[in-house]
Amino acid sequence: MNRRSLLGLGGAAAVSVATAVQGRRPRPRRDWLHTWVSMPQLTEPHNLPPAPFTGTDSVLVDTTLRQTVHTSIAGSSVRLRFSNAFGGAVLPITAVSIARPAGGRAGSAAIEPGTLRPVTFSGRTHTSVPVGAQVVSDPIDLDVPARSELTVTLYLATGQASTAVTSHPGSRTTSHLLRGDHHDAVDLPGATPVVHWYFLSGVEVLAPGDSTATVVLGDSLTDGRGSTTDGNDRWPDQLSARLRGSHAVLNQAAGGNRVLQDGLGPSALARLDRDVLALGGVASLIVFEGVNDIGTAGAMPEAQQLVGDDLLAAYDQIVTRAHARDIRVYGATITPFGGNEGYDDPGGLREQTRTRVNEWIRRSGRFDALLDFDAVARDPAAPRRLLPAYDTGDHLHFNPVGYRALAEAVPLRWLR
């Protein structure tokens, strides 16, 4: 019936139609939102799967790969993302399953049988991911609790015909490799453990439509060097625990990463679109990165002046690009590295750059708010150094107690 016919029915018909519409109970809106991510990067030779799972020109031939991840928010359905961003050949995935790990344990090789679900891609049980691309699975009917573990198992029959492989080496979580097709097996006895993630770059859940996420852009201090393997006690994990599953916290960090230049993974400037702006539902961004730029620049006045200038310009660019997507940006000051063998130079030039950059973060007004991690982490008796209770011993990275201090310094009202 067209609009003119409806109007011609008169008042009684119009009232009955309006009553019918008002009588429906609207369904709550639900949207896909990431509950977990890992930053894709090119795998260094020493982080490739161990023999016999890596050959001279291929990896993971006739191999089952079982990985666990830690969620931040809950959802009524789940989708998986696999990345071949840095692969040297097509990534052929033969079969995938998802389940909850036995006992809910991170890094477990066993699963809870009743939770096992097959994973499909456009209705097929297999998929091929082109070089440089990613693939998103079909929705999987599985309730995902907040702050819980998920097990994702892949089988690659022919493997990937290259040793250029996409992974996240700093998983701090145990994965398992076993010859043959065991993607739906309850356990993997005899499997080889590795502390890396391969190919898996994101897990999305169907969450309430008002759910949002915060992304953390960072380096090893956010990736969790010094945290507990299978303990999920990086500072973003501990921040997520404080939020009790009410808001997604997405860790887009990698050890050795820099803001300005590629190193271990693309620079923050190069990966901002992929790792932050392309994700749905992102309301805020925390930038805690820059120590590797300062520490790898030469300990000479000209080099440190340049890296300081370039970092300030880069932060300004990140804020501008994020604000264009209505994303709030919180700037975190760079924490101390006094006494670190690699970064602390005798003349204190790198410390001068750190101090200069931190003062800009505090006083420029470019960030929407300040996280003064430097003030939280430094030793009051020796401000160039980490508080000993937070220090792993290398005078740069934090232990779980130090990561807790960073997590507790984030005002939860910013994320709610």
Beta strands, then each sheet from edge to edge (+ up, - down):
strand 1: 30-37
strand 2: 41-42
strand 3: 63-70
strand 4: 78-83
strand 5: 91-93
strand 6: 95-99
strand 7: 117-118
strand 8: 127-129
strand 9: 134-136
strand 10: 149-156
strand 11: 166-168
strand 12: 175-179
strand 13: 192-194
strand 14: 197-198
strand 15: 200-208
strand 16: 213-218
strand 17: 248-253
strand 18: 282-288
strand 19: 328-332
strand 20: 369-371
strand 21: 378-379
strand 22: 382-386
sheet 1: 1+ 15- 4+ 9-
sheet 2: 2+ 11- 14+
sheet 3: 7+ 6- 10+ 3- 12+ 13-
sheet 4: 5+ 8-
sheet 5: 17+ 16+ 18+ 19+ 20+
sheet 6: 21+ 22-
end
